[in-house]
Amino acid sequence: MRWVMKTPSPYTPLNIGTRGSPLALAQAYEVRARLSRAHDLPHEAFKIIVIKTTGDDRVLIDADRPLKEIGNKGLFTREIEEQLLAGSIDIAVHSMKDMPSDQPLGLILDCYLPRVDVRDALVADGIHSLDDLPQGAVVGTSSLRRRAQLLTRRPDLTVVEFRGNVQTRLKKLHDGVARATFLAMAGLVRLDAQNVPMTPLEPDEMLPAVAQGAIGIERREDDVDTADLLAPIHHIPTAQRLAAERAFLAALDGSCETPIAGLAVLHGNTLTLRGEILRPDGSQSLSGSREGTLSEGAELGRDLALDLKSQAGPDFFDWRTG
């Protein structure tokens, strides 16, 4: 195994690939810390390798263009997965809400950390609910899901493209670019961003993105040693929930840049999945739910997706005709 003691160097480290944003690095550090504790190994046994993705470049160059126009599937993962397949890294750490529903041949996602807060946060000074936003207020978001959900509820609002890390977005709010924006509570928790003026929005008010709040660890499918290494930190309840949510996404042929929301919750041995699809302009939304046993998660996701898809008809997600 790569991570056992060797000479003359004490370790040949396990290479952990990640994007370079503060949140991505925080997630990679969490993976390293959990592996270190699980195997009683020093942090030096694990090396963090930052990989720049197409998305990292394009969101800077095309700051005012929607991510959908830049390219969605693999926008923030393609280069990392190429490095994983090439053997330059041994595992890749991802925010699961950014992951396309399909994966490159030879790679597998079968390790998840315990999921944290799934909710979205409304970020604004002095505003604590969507209803508190002034008539016609400008709200910034780069998420087509949040845009559509917001416009479904408040069609009077003006939604503008709004990207950047937490500090960048707070500066934009301070500069008056927008009155409010949204961030994932999970990211704020992992960054310990206690000074951000935020109000969590319950799932009944804004259903989150599929797999929001979950960290996934991707590896090469034939790398048995790494599979054994990851096994002790794998969180089964998170995997059970994501099996339903990602099956829902896959059956809709969705991505992180499609107006789709989904959340599975566990109650003992029962899994309940809620799903929502929306026209990009917020003019229509369809929602539903399914309930079953833990082993039925993927089946529930597919069934709910097919039901909503049949109700939606063709071109439902086409933002040019929404």
C-alpha positions in Angstrom: 0.0 0.0 0.0 1.2 3.5 -0.8 0.6 4.8 2.7 2.7 2.2 4.7 6.1 3.1 6.1 8.9 2.9 3.7 12.6 3.8 3.5 14.5 6.0 3.1 11.4 8.3 3.3 9.0 7.4 6.1 6.1 7.5 3.8 5.1 7.5 0.2 2.1 9.8 0.7 -1.4 9.3 -0.5 -2.1 12.1 -3.0 -5.4 13.9 -2.4 -6.6 16.0 -5.3 -8.8 19.0 -4.8 -9.8 22.4 -6.2 -8.0 25.3 -4.6 -10.9 27.4 -3.2 -10.9 27.9 0.6 -14.0 25.6 0.9 -12.4 22.9 -1.3 -9.3 23.0 0.7 -11.2 22.8 4.0 -13.0 19.7 2.7 -9.6 18.1 1.7 -8.2 18.9 5.1 -11.2 17.2 6.7 -10.6 14.1 4.6 -6.9 14.1 5.6 -7.7 14.5 9.3 -10.3 11.7 9.2 -7.9 9.3 7.4 -5.1 10.3 9.8 -7.2 9.4 12.8 -8.7 6.3 11.4 -5.3 4.8 10.6 -3.1 6.4 13.3 -0.9 8.1 10.7 0.6 11.5 10.7 -0.7 14.2 8.3 2.6 13.8 6.3 1.2 10.5 5.1 -1.3 12.4 3.0 -0.4 15.1 0.5 -2.9 17.7 -0.7 -2.6 18.5 -4.4 -4.4 21.5 -5.8 -5.7 21.1 -9.4 -7.2 24.1 -11.3 -10.3 23.2 -13.3 -12.0 24.7 -16.3 -14.7 26.1 -14.0 -12.1 27.9 -11.9 -10.8 29.7 -15.0 -14.1 30.4 -16.7 -15.9 31.8 -13.8 -13.2 34.5 -13.6 -13.1 35.2 -17.3 -16.9 35.1 -17.8 -17.9 36.5 -14.4 -21.2 37.9 -15.8 -22.3 34.8 -17.8 -24.4 32.1 -16.3 -22.6 28.9 -15.6 -25.0 27.1 -17.9 -23.6 29.1 -20.9 -20.0 28.3 -19.9 -20.6 24.5 -19.7 -22.1 22.4 -16.9 -21.2 18.8 -16.8 -17.7 18.3 -15.4 -17.0 22.0 -15.2 -15.5 21.7 -11.8 -14.4 18.1 -11.9 -13.0 17.2 -15.4 -9.3 18.0 -14.8 -9.3 16.4 -11.4 -10.7 13.2 -12.7 -8.2 13.2 -15.6 -5.4 13.4 -13.0 -7.0 10.6 -11.0 -7.2 8.4 -14.1 -3.6 9.2 -14.9 -2.4 8.2 -11.5 -1.1 11.7 -10.5 -3.5 11.6 -7.5 -4.9 8.7 -5.6 -8.2 10.2 -4.5 -10.3 13.2 -5.3 -12.4 15.2 -2.9 -15.6 16.7 -4.2 -18.6 18.7 -3.1 -21.2 16.2 -4.1 -23.7 18.9 -5.3 -21.1 19.7 -8.0 -20.8 16.2 -9.3 -22.5 15.1 -12.5 -24.8 12.1 -12.2 -22.5 10.0 -14.4 -18.7 9.3 -14.0 -15.8 8.6 -16.3 -15.2 4.9 -17.0 -12.7 3.5 -14.4 -13.7 5.9 -11.6 -16.0 5.3 -8.6 -17.6 7.3 -5.8 -18.2 5.0 -2.9 -17.0 6.9 0.1 -18.9 9.8 1.7 -18.2 11.8 4.9 -21.1 12.5 7.3 -23.4 15.0 5.7 -23.7 18.3 7.4 -26.4 21.1 7.2 -28.3 20.7 3.9 -30.0 24.0 4.0 -29.5 27.1 1.9 -28.7 30.4 3.7 -30.2 33.8 2.8 -27.3 36.2 3.2 -28.2 39.8 3.7 -27.9 42.6 6.3 -31.1 43.1 8.2 -33.2 40.7 6.1 -34.2 37.4 7.7 -36.7 35.9 5.3 -37.6 35.9 1.6 -40.7 37.8 2.4 -38.6 40.6 3.9 -36.9 41.4 0.6 -38.2 44.7 -0.7 -40.4 44.8 -3.8 -38.2 44.6 -6.9 -35.0 44.0 -4.9 -31.9 42.7 -6.7 -30.8 39.3 -5.6 -27.5 37.7 -6.7 -27.0 34.0 -7.4 -25.2 31.8 -9.9 -27.5 28.8 -9.2 -30.2 28.2 -11.7 -32.1 26.2 -9.0 -32.0 29.0 -6.5 -32.9 31.5 -9.2 -35.9 29.5 -10.3 -37.1 28.8 -6.8 -36.8 32.4 -5.8 -38.7 33.7 -8.9 -41.4 31.1 -8.4 -42.1 32.6 -5.0 -41.1 36.2 -5.7 -41.5 37.0 -9.5 -41.1 40.7 -8.6 -37.4 40.3 -7.8 -34.5 40.9 -10.1 -32.0 38.1 -10.1 -28.4 38.8 -11.3 -25.4 36.6 -11.8 -23.3 36.5 -8.6 -20.2 34.4 -8.1 -17.1 34.3 -5.9 -16.0 33.1 -2.5 -17.7 34.1 0.7 -15.6 37.3 1.1 -16.1 38.3 -2.5 -19.8 37.9 -2.3 -20.0 39.9 1.0 -18.0 42.7 -0.7 -20.5 42.7 -3.6 -23.4 43.0 -1.2 -21.6 45.8 0.7 -20.9 47.6 -2.7 -24.6 47.4 -3.6 -24.4 45.0 -6.5 -27.3 43.1 -4.9 -29.4 43.3 -1.8 -29.1 39.6 -0.9 -27.5 36.4 -2.0 -27.5 32.7 -1.1 -24.8 30.3 0.2 -25.0 26.7 1.3 -25.0 26.4 5.1 -22.6 23.4 4.8 -20.0 25.6 3.3 -20.4 28.3 5.9 -20.2 25.6 8.6 -17.0 24.1 7.2 -15.4 27.6 6.8 -16.5 28.5 10.4 -18.0 31.7 8.8 -19.7 32.9 12.0 -19.7 36.6 11.0 -21.7 36.2 7.8 -25.2 37.8 8.1 -27.2 34.7 7.3 -30.6 33.1 7.9 -31.0 29.4 7.2 -33.9 28.5 5.0 -35.7 25.3 5.9 -36.2 22.7 3.1 -39.9 23.4 3.1 -39.1 27.0 2.0 -36.2 26.2 -0.4 -35.5 22.6 -1.2 -31.7 22.2 -1.5 -29.7 20.9 -4.4 -29.2 17.2 -4.7 -26.4 16.0 -2.4 -25.9 19.4 -0.9 -23.9 19.2 2.3 -22.1 16.0 1.4 -18.4 15.4 0.6 -17.6 12.5 -1.7 -14.2 10.8 -2.3 -13.6 9.5 -5.7 -11.0 6.8 -6.5 -9.9 4.5 -9.3 -12.3 1.5 -9.5 -9.4 -1.0 -9.6 -7.5 0.5 -6.7 -8.3 -2.0 -3.9 -5.7 -0.6 -1.5 -7.3 2.8 -1.6 -10.7 1.3 -1.2 -9.5 -0.4 2.0 -8.0 2.8 3.2 -11.2 4.8 2.7 -13.6 2.1 4.2 -13.3 3.2 7.9 -14.3 6.8 7.1 -17.3 6.0 4.9 -20.6 7.1 6.3 -23.3 4.7 5.3 -26.4 6.8 6.2 -25.1 9.6 3.9 -24.6 7.0 1.1 -28.1 5.7 1.5 -29.6 9.2 1.2 -27.4 10.1 -1.8 -28.3 6.9 -3.6 -31.9 8.1 -3.8 -31.1 11.7 -4.6 -28.5 11.0 -7.3 -30.7 8.4 -8.9 -33.4 11.1 -9.1 -30.9 13.5 -10.7 -29.6 10.8 -13.1 -33.1 9.9 -14.3 -33.7 13.5 -15.1 -30.4 13.7 -16.9 -29.7 16.7 -14.6 -26.5 18.4 -13.4 -25.6 20.9 -10.8 -26.7 23.6 -13.2 -30.2 22.4 -13.9 -33.2 23.6 -11.8 -33.6 20.4 -9.8 -33.8 20.0 -6.1 -33.9 16.9 -4.0 -33.6 15.7 -0.4 -33.8 12.3 1.2 -34.2 11.9 4.9 -34.0 8.8 7.1 -36.4 7.8 9.8 -35.2 4.5 11.2 -35.4 2.0 8.3 -37.6 4.3 6.2 -36.3 6.7 3.6 -38.4 9.6 2.4 -37.4 11.4 -0.8 -38.7 14.8 -1.9 -38.0 16.2 -5.3 -38.7 19.4 -7.3 -38.1 20.5 -10.9 -38.6 24.0 -12.1 -38.6 26.0 -15.3 -35.5 28.2 -15.3 -37.5 31.4 -15.3 -39.5 30.2 -12.3 -42.8 30.2 -14.2 -43.6 26.6 -13.2 -42.5 24.1 -10.6 -43.4 20.4 -10.1 -42.7 18.4 -7.0 -43.4 15.1 -5.4 -42.2 12.6 -2.9 -41.6 8.8 -2.4 -41.2 6.7 0.7 -39.7 3.2 1.1 -37.0 1.1 2.7 -33.4 2.0 2.8 -32.5 -0.6 0.1 -35.1 1.0 -2.3 -33.5 4.4 -2.4 -32.3 4.3 -6.0 -35.6 2.9 -7.2 -37.5 5.6 -5.4 -35.3 8.3 -7.0 -35.9 6.9 -10.5 -39.6 6.5 -10.0 -40.1 10.0 -8.7 -38.0 11.4 -11.5 -39.9 9.6 -14.2 -43.2 10.8 -12.7 -42.1 14.5 -12.7 -40.6 14.1 -16.1 -43.9 12.8 -17.6 -45.7 15.7 -16.0 -43.2 18.3 -17.3 -43.1 17.3 -21.0 -40.4 18.2 -23.4 -38.2 21.3 -23.2 -39.2 21.9 -19.5 -35.6 22.8 -18.6 -34.9 24.8 -21.7 -34.0 28.3 -20.3 -34.5 29.9 -23.7 -38.2 29.0 -23.7 -39.0 28.6 -20.0 
